[in-house]
Amino acid sequence: MGTDIDEYRSMKRILIIDDNEDILEILQIVFRDEGYNVVVSNTGDAAEYIHIIHPDLILLDVRIDGYQKRGDEICAEIKARYPYQLPVVLISAETNLAVLANECGADFYIRKPFDIYDLVAQVTKFLT
């Protein structure tokens, strides 16, 4: 029994923030199958609880319907608030995604629609 707890604690945790429930569900299944501990949120509110969630990486949509901030604004706040290296990946269909990612300090970005295998490979590379 102790081994299961130790294994759970050693799993890398990914926080996924996206207002699209279908994308959240797909990414949660895919990354859990890859052996990650996954926390999902359909609002930007989860960004206020990073100190509790302790993610190893954040996948963040730029447009979050019904939330007062855009994902790039949340990214900039995360990068300013946490002095340790917390990778943030913007995921969006925005035409200026490269510029937004650069301006907010995102570690990299993935354009929607994305190739799921490419996304997994990029995240895995970052977390190993």
C-alpha positions as CSV (number, residue, x, y, z in Angstrom):
1,M,0.0,0.0,0.0
2,G,2.8,2.4,0.8
3,T,4.2,1.9,-2.8
4,D,1.0,3.2,-4.3
5,I,1.1,6.4,-2.2
6,D,4.8,6.9,-3.1
7,E,4.1,6.3,-6.7
8,Y,1.1,8.8,-6.7
9,R,3.3,11.5,-5.0
10,S,6.0,11.0,-7.5
11,M,3.7,11.5,-10.5
12,K,4.1,14.7,-12.4
13,R,1.0,16.9,-12.1
14,I,-0.4,18.8,-15.0
15,L,-3.0,21.6,-14.5
16,I,-5.2,22.1,-17.6
17,I,-7.3,25.3,-17.8
18,D,-9.6,25.5,-20.8
19,D,-13.3,26.5,-21.1
20,N,-14.0,23.7,-23.6
21,E,-15.3,20.7,-21.7
22,D,-14.6,18.3,-24.6
23,I,-10.9,19.4,-24.8
24,L,-10.6,19.1,-21.0
25,E,-12.0,15.6,-21.0
26,I,-9.8,14.4,-23.9
27,L,-6.6,15.9,-22.4
28,Q,-7.5,14.5,-19.0
29,I,-7.8,11.0,-20.4
30,V,-4.8,11.2,-22.6
31,F,-2.4,12.5,-19.9
32,R,-3.7,10.1,-17.3
33,D,-3.1,7.3,-19.7
34,E,0.5,8.7,-20.1
35,G,0.9,8.4,-16.3
36,Y,0.4,12.0,-15.2
37,N,-1.7,13.3,-12.3
38,V,-4.1,15.6,-14.0
39,V,-6.1,18.5,-12.6
40,V,-8.6,20.2,-14.9
41,S,-10.5,23.5,-14.7
42,N,-13.0,25.2,-17.0
43,T,-12.3,28.6,-15.5
44,G,-9.2,30.6,-14.8
45,D,-10.0,30.4,-11.1
46,A,-7.6,27.4,-10.7
47,A,-4.7,29.8,-11.3
48,E,-5.4,31.3,-7.9
49,Y,-4.8,27.9,-6.3
50,I,-1.5,27.0,-7.8
51,H,0.1,27.1,-4.3
52,I,-2.3,24.3,-3.3
53,I,-2.4,22.3,-6.6
54,H,1.4,22.4,-7.0
55,P,1.4,21.6,-10.8
56,D,4.6,20.7,-12.6
57,L,3.2,22.2,-15.8
58,I,0.2,24.2,-16.8
59,L,-1.6,23.9,-20.1
60,L,-3.6,27.2,-20.5
61,D,-6.1,28.3,-23.1
62,V,-5.9,31.9,-24.2
63,R,-9.6,32.6,-24.4
64,I,-11.6,31.5,-21.4
65,D,-15.2,32.4,-21.9
66,G,-16.9,33.9,-18.8
67,Y,-13.6,34.7,-17.1
68,Q,-12.4,38.2,-16.6
69,K,-8.8,37.6,-17.7
70,R,-7.3,36.1,-20.8
71,G,-4.9,33.1,-20.6
72,D,-2.0,35.2,-21.6
73,E,-2.7,37.6,-18.7
74,I,-3.0,34.7,-16.3
75,C,0.3,33.3,-17.7
76,A,2.1,36.7,-17.1
77,E,0.8,36.7,-13.5
78,I,1.9,33.1,-12.9
79,K,5.4,33.9,-14.2
80,A,5.6,37.0,-12.0
81,R,4.2,35.4,-8.9
82,Y,6.2,32.1,-8.8
83,P,10.0,32.5,-8.8
84,Y,10.6,28.8,-9.4
85,Q,10.5,27.4,-12.9
86,L,6.8,26.5,-13.5
87,P,6.3,25.8,-17.2
88,V,3.2,27.3,-18.8
89,V,2.1,26.2,-22.2
90,L,-0.5,28.4,-24.1
91,I,-2.9,26.4,-26.2
92,S,-5.0,28.5,-28.6
93,A,-6.2,29.2,-32.1
94,E,-5.3,32.9,-31.8
95,T,-3.5,34.1,-35.0
96,N,-0.9,36.0,-32.9
97,L,-0.2,33.1,-30.5
98,A,3.5,33.3,-30.9
99,V,3.5,37.0,-30.0
100,L,1.2,36.4,-27.0
101,A,3.3,33.5,-25.8
102,N,6.5,35.6,-26.0
103,E,4.9,38.6,-24.3
104,C,3.5,36.7,-21.3
105,G,6.6,34.5,-20.8
106,A,5.0,31.2,-21.8
107,D,7.5,28.4,-22.2
108,F,6.0,27.3,-25.5
109,Y,2.7,27.2,-27.3
110,I,0.6,24.8,-29.2
111,R,-1.8,25.9,-31.9
112,K,-5.4,24.6,-32.0
113,P,-6.4,22.4,-33.5
114,F,-3.5,20.4,-32.2
115,D,-2.1,17.0,-32.9
116,I,-2.5,15.1,-29.7
117,Y,0.6,13.0,-30.2
118,D,2.7,16.2,-30.7
119,L,1.2,17.8,-27.6
120,V,2.0,14.7,-25.5
121,A,5.5,14.6,-26.9
122,Q,6.1,18.3,-26.1
123,V,4.8,18.0,-22.6
124,T,6.7,14.8,-21.9
125,K,9.9,16.4,-23.1
126,F,9.4,19.3,-20.8
127,L,8.6,17.2,-17.8
128,T,11.5,14.7,-18.0
